[in-house]
Amino acid sequence: MYVVIQLLKSNKIWDLTVKSPDKSESTVFVGTHHNENEFTCENSKNVFPNTIKYWKSGSKINALVSNEEIEISFNLEKTE
């Protein structure tokens, strides 16, 4: 099962859309912070996660999905 993630720029703000195979519509997370090495997006209406953060550490990409109670981190690898 794969989740489709898109980073879209709208009015100088980067938003993240997440589409799960079991859902009919995407969930939009509004960009709240970004620079050349990281970005954070939030959706306070979403139960979990309501914050998604990605950041670059050397050649790796890390992710943290969270709400007020739970944090789950991921180390991502590029696939060809």
Secondary structure, DSSP 4 states (H G I P E B T S, - for coil): ---EEEEEEETTEEEEEEE-TT-SSPEEEEEEEE-SSEEEEE-TT-SS-SEEEEEEETTEEEEEEE-SS-EEEEEE----
